[in-house]
Amino acid sequence: MRIELEKRPKVSTLFSVLSPFIAFALTIVFGGIMFALLGKNPVTALYSFFVEPLSEVWSLHELAIKAAPLILIGVGLSVCFRSNNWNIGAEGQFIMGAIAGSILPVVFYDWQSPVVLPLMMLFGMIGGALFAAVPAFLKAHMNTNEILTSLMLVYVAQLFLDWLVRGPWRNPQGMNFPETRTFGADAILPEMIASGRTHWGFAFAIVAAVLVWFMMRYTLRGFEITVLGQSARAGRFAGFSSRKMIWFSMLFSGALAGLAGIAEVSGAIQQLRPVISPGYGFTAIIVAFLGRLNPLGIVAAGLVLALTYLGGEAAQLSIGVSEKVTRVFQGLLLFFVLSCDTLIHYRIRLVWERFAATKTEEAH
């Protein structure tokens, strides 16, 4: 006996819409089972994870701070994935964007000017795009698998950041801690609201989502992305270039990941450290698929995944579980999202080997 997936003749519109909600509900159910196996009250644990972080104003600001990079990166990845280019290395582009954008406040720390912050954002986007250009070049001109190359470059970026903050960029007045100078006032992304820490990186994320949604829905570029993603052969007949789309989608997603990196460093951390991301670049992959690769859906998905980070921190304090619970929830959510999407488009068939062999002989 073997299991086969058979494409459904017609995809259910209703289940396509409900798929993310079903996946989230299944994640809650299996998360409750996990807490029960850990010896915790499932209701109390789930309350600590999903409700308690939303009970205070300050935690809502923290939610927006954590959602901003997830939305920015997820929006960029949606363009890549819809064009059938699989950029898995957004985490590395996030880090390189943070490094490139930090050149001015770290190396030229004496320069104080209103143009410092805009230049930092620009440098961050350029840094992320240039780092994404490496797997783009390898795929476009050498047919190299971009999944492997972009993923391996994440480790290059992480080690490069670690070397910088422990070596040439280490703060000489920092008591030998591995960190850079604290950014000056002109290099810090200001808060959007005086009552909390939410910085303008969240506004960048919302604006990027709206603009990309408009591009995908109403422009020729969006049509090109869709056509080439569904059928490269059909795209060639329409006069579209797969090679140019590789460059565009990878550079675009890298630029948004780089912007997310420098916005996070400038707005929330205000210096470089050996670790500046809890894995935003990888979590944004879940965000993109949970949002159905729709930029507006990604905004909602980014808030949900940001809640898992806050919930993991709250659960550590209130019920004493490991921070790894956050990763388990994110993994469950990705698993159920992909499973629901698969079952919407395909049905499972059990094929008995003897019966299949008989049918093959009859066909001959």
DOKOL-11092 format. One record per atom (N, C-alpha, C, CB): residue in one letter; x, y, z. Coordinates in steps of 0.2 Angstrom, whole numbers, plus 5000, padded with zeros to 4 digits. Each point is the difference from the previous one (the first is absolute). Glycine has a CB too. Layout:
BEGIN
aXYZ ...
END
This chain:
BEGIN
m500449945000 m499650065000 m500450065000 m499149945006 r500750114990 r500450075000 r499550055000 r501049954994 i499250115008 i499650065001 i500150054994 i500049985013 e499550044984 e500150054994 e499650065001 e500349904992 l499950155006 l499650065000 l499850014993 l500750065009 e498649954990 e499750014994 e499750074999 e499749884999 k500450164996 k499850075000 k499250004999 k501150034995 r498650015009 r499350015000 r499850034993 r499950015013 p499549974984 p499850044994 p499850075001 p499649894996 k500250125011 k499750075001 k500250025007 k499149994992 v501250065010 v500250025006 v499550045004 v501250014996 s498649975010 s499550045004 s500250075002 s499649885004 t500050164993 t500150075002 t499950025008 t499650034988 l499949935014 l499950015008 l500649985004 l498749984998 f501549965000 f500649975004 f500650044999 f499549895000 s500650144994 s500650044999 s500050065004 s500049964988 v499450075013 v499950065005 v500149985007 v499350054992 l500449895010 l500149985007 l500649975002 l498849984999 s501650004996 s500649965002 s500550035005 s499949964988 p500250105012 p500550035005 p499650005007 p500550074992 f498949935009 f499650005006 f500049935002 f499350104997 i500649854999 i500049935002 i500749985003 i499149984991 a501450055005 a500749985002 a500150035007 a500450004988 f499450065013 f500150035007 f499649975005 f500250114995 a499249875004 a499649965005 a500349935002 a499050064995 l501349915000 l500349935001 l500750025004 l499549954989 t500850105010 t500650025004 t499850015007 t500550054990 i499049985011 i499750015007 i499949935003 i499550124997 v500149845000 v499849945003 v500749965001 v498950004994 f501549995002 f500649965001 f500550035005 f499949954988 g500150125012 g500450035005 g499749995007 g500250094992 g499149915009 g499749985006 g500249935002 g499150074998 i500949884997 i500349935002 i500750005002 i499249964992 m501250085005 m500750015002 m500150025007 m500350024988 f499350035014 f500150035007 f499749955005 f499850114995 a499749855003 a499849955004 a500549945001 a498850024996 l501649964999 l500549955001 l500650035004 l499649954989 l500550125011 l500550035004 l499850015007 l500450054990 g498949935012 g499850005007 g499750075001 g500849915003 k499050134992 k499850065001 k499250004999 k501150064997 n498549995006 n499350004998 n500050044994 n499750015012 p500049954983 p499950034993 p499750074999 p500049884996 v499450125008 v499750075000 v500450055002 v498949945002 t501450055004 t500450055003 t500650024996 t499749965011 a500649994986 a500650014996 a499850044993 a500549895005 l499050094992 l499850034994 l499850075001 l499649904995 y500150125011 y499850065002 y500750045001 y498949975006 s501650014997 s500650035001 s500350014993 s500249955012 f499750014984 f500450004993 f499650054996 f500449895001 f499050114998 f499650044995 f499650065003 f500049904993 v499850105013 v499650055003 v500450055004 v499049934999 e501450055006 e500350045004 e500550054997 e500049905008 p500350084987 p500450064996 p499650064998 p500849914997 l498650085002 l499650054997 l499650045006 l499949934989 s500250065017 s499750035005 s500250075003 s499849885003 e500850144994 e500350065002 e500250044994 e500449955011 v499650124990 v500150044994 v500749994998 v499250095004 w501349915001 w500749994998 w500149944996 w500350065010 s499449884991 s500149944997 s499750014992 s499949945011 l499650104988 l499850014993 l500550044996 l498850015005 h501650034999 h500550044996 h500649954999 h499750105006 e500449854998 e500549954999 e499849954994 e500350015012 l499049984988 l499749964994 l500250034994 l499149965007 a500850114992 a500150044994 a500750004998 a499150075003 i501449935002 i500750004999 i500249934997 i500250085010 k499649874993 k500149934997 k499749994994 k500249965011 a499250074988 a499749984993 a500350044994 a498949985007 a501450084995 a500350044994 a500549964996 a499850105007 p500749874995 p500449964996 p499749944997 p501050045007 l498649934996 l499649944997 l499650024994 l500049955011 i499750114990 i499550024994 i500550024994 i499150045008 l501450004994 l500450034994 l500449944997 l500250105006 i500049854997 i500449954997 i499549954996 i500950015009 g498549984995 g499549964997 g499750034993 g499749965011 v500250104989 v499850034994 v500549994994 v499450095007 g501249924995 g500549994994 g500149934998 g500650095005 l499349865000 l500049934998 l499449984996 l500749985011 s498750054990 s499449994996 s500250014993 s499250035010 v501150024988 v500250024993 v500449944997 v499950135002 c500649855002 c500549954998 c499649934999 c500950065006 f498749924999 f499749945000 f499550004994 f500149985012 r499550074987 r499550004995 r500350004993 r499350075007 s501449954992 s500350004994 s500449934999 s500150135000 n499849835005 n500349935000 n500850015001 n499149964993 n501150095011 n500750005002 n500050005008 n500350074990 w500149885012 w499949985007 w500650035005 w499449894996 n500550175006 n500550035004 n499949985007 n500150104992 i500349865011 i500049975006 i500550045005 i499649884996 g500850165001 g500550035004 g499950075002 g500749934994 a498650095007 a499950075002 a500350025007 a498949994994 e501249965010 e500350015007 e500750034999 e499449905005 g501050074990 g500750034998 g499950074997 g500449894999 q499150124997 q499950074997 q499850055005 q499749954989 f499950035016 f499850045006 f500650025004 f498949945001 i501650025000 i500650015004 i500450054996 i500049895006 m500150094987 m500550044996 m499750074999 m500449904994 g498950115006 g499750075000 g500250045006 g499149954992 a500850015014 a500250035006 a500750035000 a499149935006 i501350034992 i500850015000 i500150064995 i500349885003 a499450124991 a500250054995 a499750075003 a500049924991 g499450085012 g499650065002 g500450035006 g498949954996 s501550005008 s500350035006 s500750034999 s499449915006 i500850094987 i500750034999 i500050075002 i500149924990 l499450125009 l500050075002 l500150015008 l499350034989 p500249945014 p500050015008 p500649975003 p498850015000 v501549944997 v500549975004 v500750024997 v499349905001 v500850114993 v500750024997 v500050085001 v500149894992 f499450145006 f500050074999 f499650035006 f500250004987 y499949985019 y499550015006 y500050085001 y500249885005 d500350164993 d500150075002 d499550044995 d501249985004 w498649994991 w499650044995 w499249995002 w500849984991 q499050085011 q499350015002 q499650044995 q500449995012 s499149994985 s499750034995 s499349974999 s501150044994 p498450005003 p499349974999 p500049954994 p499650115004 v501049894992 v500049964995 v500349935002 v500150104992 v500149895014 v500349945002 v499549945000 v500850075007 l498649944996 l499549955000 l499849984993 l499750045011 p500150004985 p499849984993 p500649964996 p499250105000 l501449935001 l500549964997 l500149935003 l500650114998 m499349885008 m500149945004 m499449954997 m500550055010 m498949984989 m499549954997 m500249984993 m499150065007 l501249994989 l500249994993 l500549955000 l499750114996 f500849905008 f500649955000 f499849935002 f500750095003 g498849915002 g499749935002 g499749974994 g499850045012 m499849994984 m499749974995 m500549984994 m499050075002 i501549974997 i500549984995 i500449945003 i500150124996 g500149885010 g500349945003 g499649945000 g500650075008 g498849934993 g499649944999 g499949974993 g499450045010 a500550014986 a500049994993 a500649974997 a499250094999 l501449945003 l500649974997 l500249935003 l500450124999 f499449875007 f500149935002 f499549954997 f500350055011 a499149974987 a499549964996 a500349994993 a499050045008 a501450014990 a500249994993 a500549944999 a499950134999 v500449855006 v500449944999 v499649944998 v500850045009 p498749934995 p499649954997 p499650014994 p499949965011 a500050114988 a499650024993 a500549994994 a499350085007 f501349944994 f500549994995 f500149924998 f500650115003 l499549865003 l500249924999 l499449974997 l500750005010 k498750024991 k499449964997 k499950034993 k499549985011 a500650084988 a499850034993 a500549984995 a499550095005 h501249904997 h500549994995 h500349935001 h500250125000 m499749855005 m500349935001 m499549955002 m501150055003 n498349974997 n499449955002 n500149965006 n499949994988 t500450055017 t500149975007 t499450015004 t501250034999 n498749925005 n499450005004 n500050065005 n499949874999 e499650175001 e500150065004 e499849985007 e499750074991 i499949885011 i499949985006 i500649995004 i498949954996 l501550015001 l500749985004 l500450065001 l499949884995 t500250164999 t500550055000 t499850065005 t500349974989 s499050055011 s499850055004 s500049985008 s499350044990 l500549895011 l500149985007 l500750005003 l498949934997 m501550044999 m500750005002 m500350075001 m500249894994 l499650165003 l500350065001 l499750035006 l500150024988 v499449965015 v499850025007 v500549995005 v498949974997 y501549985003 y500549985005 y500650054998 y499649885001 v500550144993 v500650054999 v499850065003 v500249944989 a499250085010 a499850075003 a500050005008 a499350024990 q500549925013 q500050005007 q500750005003 q499049934999 l501550034997 l500750005003 l500350074998 l500149884998 f499750154997 f500350074998 f499850055006 f500049974987 l499450035015 l499750045005 l500449995006 l498950014995 d501249935007 d500349985006 d500750025000 d499349905001 w501150104993 w500750025000 w500050085001 w500349904992 l499250135005 l500050075000 l500050035007 l499550004989 v500049975015 v499850035006 v500649985006 v498750004997 r501649955001 r500649975005 r500650034997 r499449905003 g500750134991 g500650024998 g500050084998 g500249894996 p499850134998 p500150074998 p499550045002 p500649964990 w498850025011 w499450055002 w499849995007 w499649994989 r500849985015 r499949995007 r500150075004 r500349885000 n499250145004 n500050065004 n500650015004 n498850005000 p501750044999 p500650015004 p499850025007 p500650034990 q498850005012 q499850015006 q499449955003 q500350134998 g499749824999 g499549955001 g500249945005 g499650034989 m500949985015 m500249965005 m500149934997 m499450065009 n500949944985 n500249944997 n499449954998 n501150015006 f498350024994 f499449964998 f500050004992 f499350035011 p500449914986 p500050004993 p499450044997 p500549895000 e499650175000 e499450054997 e500450064997 e499149955008 t500550094988 t500350064997 t499850065005 t499949954988 r500350115010 r499750065003 r499350005000 r501150064997 t498649975008 t499350024999 t499950054995 t499849975012 f499750034984 f499950044995 f499850075003 f499649914992 g500650145004 g499850075002 g499350024999 g501250034997 a498650035005 a499350025000 a499750004993 a500250065011 d500349964984 d499850014993 d499949944997 d500550115000 a499849835003 a500049944996 a499549955003 a501250024998 i498350005007 i499549965003 i499450014996 i500650005011 l499049954987 l499450014997 l499550025006 l500349914991 p499350145008 p499650035005 p499449965001 p500450114998 e499349905008 e499449965002 e499450044996 e500549965012 m499049994986 m499450034997 m499550035005 m500149914991 i499950065015 i499550035005 i500450015006 i499049944995 a500950125009 a500450015006 a499849965006 a500050114996 s499549855003 s499849965006 s500349935000 s499050065000 g501449924995 g500449944999 g500650004996 g498949955002 r501349984997 r500750004996 r499949984993 r500549965010 t498950044987 t499949984993 t500350064996 t498949945003 h501650034993 h500350054996 h499850004992 h501049995008 w499350054988 w499750014993 w500149944996 w500250125001 g500249835001 g500149944996 g499349974999 g501149985005 f498450025000 f499449974999 f499650044994 f500049975012 a500150104988 a499750034994 a500349984994 a499850105008 f500849894992 f500449984993 f499649934998 f501150065004 a498849905001 a499749934998 a499350014997 a500749955009 i498950094994 i499350014998 i500050034993 i499650015011 v500950044988 v500050044993 v500349954995 v500250115006 a500349854996 a500249954995 a499549954998 a501150015005 a498549975000 a499549954998 a499550034995 a500149945012 v499750124990 v499550034995 v500250014993 v499550065010 l501149964990 l500350024993 l500149934996 l500650105005 v499749854999 v500149944996 v499349974998 v501149985006 w498450024998 w499349984999 w499850044993 w499749975012 f500450094988 f499850044994 f500449984994 f499750105007 m500949894994 m500449974994 m499849944997 m501050065005 m498949895000 m499849934998 m499350004997 m500749965009 r498850094993 r499350004997 r499950044994 r499749985012 y500750084987 y499850054995 y500650014995 y499250055009 t501449924992 t500550024995 t500249944996 t500450095008 l500049934987 l500249954995 l500549965004 l499850074990 r500649965014 r500649965004 r499649955004 r500850105000 g498749915003 g499649955004 g499849954996 g499750095008 f500049924986 f499849954995 f500549964998 f499150084996 e501549955003 e500649964997 e500249955006 e500450104993 i499649935013 i500249955006 i499649945000 i500450105006 t498949914993 t499549955001 t500149954994 t499250085006 v500949954988 v500049954994 v500649965000 v499450084994 l501249955008 l500649965000 l500049955006 l500650104994 g499149925011 g500049955006 g499649944998 g500150105008 q499349914988 q499649954999 q500249954994 q499150075004 s501349974991 s500249964994 s500550044997 s498949944998 a501850045003 a500550044996 a499950004993 a500849975009 r499049974988 r499950004993 r499550054997 r500349875001 a499150135003 a499550054998 a500350075000 a499149925004 g501350095002 g500350075000 g500450024994 g500049985013 r500449974985 r500550014994 r499550024994 r500949925005 f498650044994 f499550024994 f499850075001 f499749884999 a500250155007 a499750065001 a500650065000 a499149955007 g501550024992 g500650054999 g500350025007 g499550044990 f500449925015 f500350015007 f500649965000 f498950025005 s501650004999 s500649975001 s500149975007 s500550084992 s499649855008 s500149975007 s500650025003 s499449904996 r501150125000 r500750025003 r499950075004 r500649934991 k499150115005 k499950075003 k499549995006 k500250064989 m499349905011 m499649995006 m500449975006 m499049994992 i501549975007 i500449985005 i500350055004 i500249894994 w500150165001 w500450055003 w499550055004 w500949994991 f498550035006 f499650045003 f499749985007 f499750044988 s500149895012 s499749985006 s500549995005 s499149944993 m501550045006 m500549995005 m500250065003 m500449904994 l499850155001 l500250075003 l499550035004 l500750014990 f498649995007 f499550035004 f499949975007 f499450024989 s500649925011 s499949975007 s500650015004 s499349914995 g501350095002 g500650015004 g500050075003 g500649924993 a499150135003 a500050075002 a499550015006 a500350044988 l499149935011 l499650005006 l500249975006 l499150004992 a501349945008 a500349975005 a500550055003 a499849884995 g500650155001 g500550045003 g499750065003 g500849974991 l498750065006 l499650065004 l499849975007 l499650054988 a500149895012 a499849985006 a500549995005 a499149944994 g501550045004 g500649995004 g500250075003 g500449904994 i499750155002 i500250075003 i499550035004 i500850014990 a498649985008 a499450035004 a500049975007 a499350024990 e500849915010 e500049975007 e500650025004 e499549904995 v501150115002 v500650025004 v499950075002 v500749924994 s499150125001 s500050075002 s499450025005 s500550024989 g498949955010 g499450015004 g500049975007 g499450024989 a500849915011 a499949965006 a500649995004 a499149954994 i501550035002 i500649985004 i500550065001 i499849894995 q500250155000 q500450075000 q500849985000 q499050065005 q501249884993 q500749985000 q500049934996 q500450085010 l500249904988 l500149944998 l500249955005 l500350054988 r499549895012 r500249955005 r500149934996 r499450065010 p500949894993 p500149944997 p499449974997 p501049985007 v498450034996 v499449974998 v499550065000 v500249885005 i499550144989 i499550055000 i499349984998 i501050074997 s499049865002 s499349974997 s499949945003 s500250064989 p499249935014 p499849935002 p499849954995 p499650065010 g500649964984 g499849964994 g499450034996 g500449905006 y499650164994 y499550044996 y500049974992 y500150105008 g500449894989 g500149994993 g499749934999 g501050074999 f499049885005 f499749944999 f499350005002 f501149945003 t498750095003 t499350005002 t499650044994 t500450005012 a499950054985 a499650034995 a499849964994 a500750105003 i499749844996 i499749954995 i499349985002 i501249964997 i498850025010 i499349985002 i499550064999 i500549925009 v499750144993 v499650064999 v499750004993 v500650065009 a499949934986 a499850014993 a499549954998 a501150044997 f499049895005 f499549954998 f499350015004 f501049924997 l499150105010 l499450005003 l499550064998 l500649965010 g499850094987 g499650064997 g499849984992 g500650085008 r499549864990 r499849984993 r500450044995 r498949975004 l501750054998 l500450044995 l499750064998 l500549894996 n499050135008 n499650074998 n500350055005 n499049944996 p501350125002 p500350055004 p499550025006 p500750044990 l498749975008 l499550025006 l499949945005 l499550084992 g500549865005 g499949945005 g500749995004 g499249954992 i501350075005 i500750005004 i500050045006 i500649974989 v499050095010 v500050055006 v499749965006 v499950104992 a499549875007 a499749965005 a500449945003 a498950044995 a501449935000 a500449945002 a500650025004 a499649944990 g500750125008 g500650035004 g499850015007 g500550054990 l498949985011 l499850015007 l499949945004 l499450104996 v500349855001 v499949935003 v500749975002 v498949984993 l501650025002 l500649975002 l500450045005 l500049954989 a499950125011 a500350045005 a499749985007 a500250094991 l499249895009 l499749995006 l500349935003 l498950064996 t501349905000 t500349945002 t500750015004 t499549944991 y500950115006 y500650025004 y499850035007 y500650024989 l498950035011 l499850025006 l499849955005 l499750114994 g499949855003 g499749945004 g500549965003 g499050004993 g501549985003 g500549965003 g500450035006 g500149954988 e500050125011 e500350035006 e499650005006 e500650074992 a498749955007 a499550005005 a500049935004 a499450094994 a500649865002 a499949935002 a500649985004 a499349974991 q501350055007 q500649985004 q499950035008 q500750004989 l499050065011 l500050035007 l499449975004 l500550114995 s498949885001 s499449995004 s499949925002 s499550104994 i500749865001 i499949935001 i500749965000 i498850014995 g501850025004 g500649975000 g500249954995 g499950025012 v499949994982 v500249964994 v500650034996 v498849964999 s501550004997 s500650024996 s499850054995 s500549895003 e500050154995 e499850054994 e500049964994 e500650095006 k499649854994 k499949954994 k499349994998 k501149955003 v498450065002 v499349994998 v499850054994 v499849975012 t500550094988 t499850044994 t500249974994 t500250105007 r500449874992 r500249974994 r499549944998 r501250035002 v498649935003 v499549954999 v499450024997 v500549945010 f499250124993 f499450034998 f500150024993 f499750045011 q500849994987 q500150034993 q500149944995 q500650105005 g499749854998 g500149944995 g499349964999 g501249995004 l498450015001 l499449975000 l499550044995 l500149955011 l500050114989 l499650054996 l500249994993 l499950085009 l500849924989 l500249994994 l499849934997 l501050075002 f499049885002 f499849934998 f499350004998 f500949955008 f498750084996 f499349994999 f499850054994 f499849975012 v500550094987 v499850044994 v500249964994 v500350105007 l500349874993 l500249964994 l499549944999 l501250045001 s498749935004 s499649944999 s499350024998 s500649945009 c499150114994 c499350024997 c500050024993 c499750045012 d500850004986 d500150024993 d500149944995 d500550115004 t499849844999 t500149944996 t499449964999 t501249995004 l498450005001 l499449965000 l499450044996 l500449955011 i499750124989 i499550034996 i500149994992 i500050095009 h500649904989 h500250004993 h500149924998 h500550115001 y499649855004 y500149934998 y499649955005 y501150034996 r498749915001 r499749965005 r500449945001 r498950034996 i501149935009 i500449955002 i499749934997 i500550065010 r499949904987 r499849944997 r500549945003 r499550064989 l500149895013 l500449945002 l500049954994 l499750025012 v500949974985 v500149954995 v500349945002 v500150104992 w499549845007 w500349945001 w500449974995 w499049985007 e501650004994 e500549984995 e499749944996 e500950035008 r498849924994 r499849954996 r499450024995 r500349925009 f499350134994 f499550024995 f500350054995 f499249995010 a501350054992 a500350044995 a500449964995 a500150095009 a500249864993 a500349964995 a499649964995 a500849985008 t498650004994 t499549974996 t499750054995 t499749925009 k500250144993 k499750054996 k500650024994 k499250055010 t501449954992 t500550014996 t500149954994 t500650065009 e499349874994 e500049954995 e499450004995 e500649935008 e498850094995 e499450014995 e500150054995 e499349965009 a501150104993 a500150054996 a500449984994 a499950085009 h500649884992 h500449974995 h499749954996 h501050035007 
END
